[in-house]
Amino acid sequence: MRPDRPEPLAAKVAAAIDRIARAERVVRQSAATEAGLTPLQVDLLATLDDGQPPSPYVSALAAELGVAQPTLTESARAAEAKGLLERHPDPDDARRSVLGITPQGREVVGRTRRVDHHLIDAIAALPQATQERALEILLEVIASLVDRGAITVARTCLTCTYHRLDDSTHHCTLLNADLPIAELRVNCPEHLPV
């Protein structure tokens, strides 16, 4: 951008988010490499470790992680060969398998998640009100990206049919409770898309 044409504020915010995302990718790539895995394998294990949702089927996990089903199938096979996840027959559909994380896979997830401490510590050093505002803003951006079709899976409060915003107060109609900003969820198991 030329100095006589200042960069739009929205572009600066997007560039800042991208800078953070790049830094996280580098750190996670390093952690995955150290564990002898790909970043996708680490993401798959972490998603399984978090529990439902999504359902532990290849198709649901592929949608969750934003990759093609064959790509996820190959990553799952490699992680299974390393003893990090296991497959069980789906009791409701013999054509499908249910994926589950093994104790060894949980160990790997624990080690790789520790790399996130730099970002978490940097955010934790901010005042509580700043953290809350940042969470609310980022959830608003996610909701906008869902509306535009750029994100297909988002179980956030702001993308849920149970969410209401009344006079700047977030309310969950499922829980019949007001939600302070710090309690807004990024991944809600009861989420129902709008």
PyMOL commands that set and color helices and strands:
alter all, ss='L'
color gray80, all
select helices_A, chain A and resi 9-34+39-50+58-65+69-81+103-124+128-147+157-159+181-183
alter helices_A, ss='H'
color red, helices_A
select strands_A, chain A and resi 85-90+93-101+163-166+169-172+177-179
alter strands_A, ss='S'
color yellow, strands_A
deselect
rebuild
show_as cartoon
